[in-house]
């Protein structure tokens, strides 16, 4: 249903504003920057909104970072995230070749930052791209690292919105009181749904109490 609605929205509201920009590479750069900013906002929302965090914590429940961790995500989060993904394409539109180029670069970058590599990438990691070391901090179990280094690819958003945490050694990744990784992947999927539903019901109840008062 989510994918159907996303497709309907994109077809109905695709403005193709990017076609007014001259130059293929400039088009790609604009699409990439707006899309990456969108991803920062989406990521921050999934960390700060209770029920959405219960979906996203499934990704964070990994106790070791490797390239496969990049694909560790609950299908409900993936479906809901699609509503955010259409935003830059509604505003800008994007030729298919631009989409493939940008997506390929982002995917390769995400594989690196979720890998066992712990490099901070020096100058590049400090001023331009999220490094493996920076993203490892994002997955840290330490309280001071919570909601830090939320950027997907560009480090600039974390610096602009004060969510950047400089590189430091992280010895443990995962989530506190981790209920996952004990009885298999399928069981973890249902644990995530249960936690999402419980948190949603609680938040709706709290909202109704405030509304009635």
N, C-alpha and C positions, 0 to 999 in steps of 0.2 A: 504494500500500500504506500509506504514512504517513497519508494522509488518511482511509483506511478505519479504521485503528487509532485515530486521534484521535476519529473519530465514534463508534466503539464504546466507547471509554473515557468519553467525555462522556455518552453515553446511559445507561451502566451506573452511573456514580457521581455524576450530577448531584444535589447535595444541596439546591439552591435555598434556601440559608440566608439569602440577601438578602431573601427575602420576609417574614422576621421583622422587618425594619427598616421602621418606619413613615415614609412620606414618599417620594415619587418622586425628588425631587432629592437627598435624602440617600442614597438607594440608588445613584443615578448617581455621586455623589461617592465613595462607598466603593468601588464597582466600579472607577472610574477610578484611584484611588490604588493599590489592590492590583494592578491590571493594569499600571500604570506601574512599580511596584516590581519586578514580575515581569519586565518588559522590561529594566530595568536589570541584573538578575541574568543574564538570558539574554544580553544584549549583552556583559557582562563575561566570561561563560563562552566565548563565541565569539571573544573576543580572547585568552584565556589558554590555551585547549586547542588544541594544535598543529594537528590535522586540521581542527577547526572554524574556526580562523583562516584556513586555506588556502581555505575556502569564503567566509568573510566578506571576505577581502582583495580578492576580486573587486569588491565594492562600493567598497572603498577605492582601487582602482586607477584610478579616475577622476581625471584631472589637471585638471579644471575642475568647479566646483560650479554646477549649475543645477537646475531643478525635475525634469528627467528623471533626474538622478542618484539621486533618491529611489527610483526603480524599477529601478536598476541592482543586481541581485542574482542570485545563482545559484539555479536552481530547487531544488537539493539543500538549500541553506541554508533556503529558504522552507519546504520540506517538513519538515525537522527542527525548525524553529522552531515548527511547529504543536503539537508535544508540549508546549512551554512555554506556548503560548497557551491551552490547555485548563485550565490550573491554576486561574486565578481563577473560571472557569465551573464547574469541578468543585466548588470550595469554595462558591461563592456562587450560581451560576445567574444568569441575566440575561434579563429580558424583551427581546424583539427590538427594541422601540423604544429601550430604554436602550443596547443594543449599537450601534444605528445612530447615535444621538446622540454617544456617546463616540468611536466609530470615525471619524465625520465630523470631529469636532474635532481628533483626533490626526492624521488624514491631512492636513488643512489646515495644521496646525502643521509637520508633517514636510516639506511642500512649501516652506514659508517657510525652514526652517533649511537646506535643501539648495539654496536659490536663490542667485543671485549677490549678493543683499543681504548686506551685511557689518555691519549694525547690531548693537549689544549690547543694545538695547531698554531701556537705562537701569535704572531701579528694578525693572521687571518681570523683566528678564534677570538682574539681580543676585540676586534673592530668590525668584523664582517659576518662570519658564519658561526652558527652554534657548533661547538666542538664536541667530540665524544666526552671529554672531561666535564664540560658544562652540562651536558644532558645527563651524565651520571649523577651529578649533584641533584638534578631534578628528580631522579629516582631514589634518592637517599632516604633512609628512615629517620634521619635526624630532624628534630623540630625546626631548627633554624633554616633548613633547606626546603620546607614545605612551601609550595606555590612560588618557587623560584625557577628561573630559567625556563619560562613557559614558551619561548620562541620556538618555532618549527625549524626554520632555516636561517633567517637573518637574526643577528643578535641585537640589532638596533631597537627593537620593540621593548625588550627587557630593560635596556638602558633608559629609554624614554619614559617608561612607566614604573621604574624603580623595582623591577622584579629580577634584576641581574644579580647573580652571586658569583664572584670570581672563582677561578679554579682552585680547588683544594682536594686533598685526598679523601675519598669516600670508601669506607671499608665495607659497608653493608647497604644493599638496596632492597626495596620491597615496601611493605606496609605493616604498621603495628598490628599485633594480634591477628596475623594473617590466617584467614579461614580456608585459603586455597592451597592447591598443590599437595593434597593428601589422598584423594580418592579418585583421581583421574580427571581428564579434561571435561567430559560430559557432566560429571557431577559438579564441577566448577561453574559450568554454564548455568546450571539451575540454581546454584548458590547465589550467583550474581543477580539473577532475575528475582529471587526471593528478597535479597537485600534492597534491590531497586524498588520493588513493590512496597515493602515495609516502610522505607523512607518516604516514598511518595504519599502513602496513606497518612503517615504522621504529619508531613508538611501540609497536606490538604486540610487535615483536622485542625492544625494550628492556625491556618489561614481563616477557616470558618469561625473559629473562636474569636479571633480578632475582628472579623467582619461583623459578627453578631453584637460584639461589645461596642 
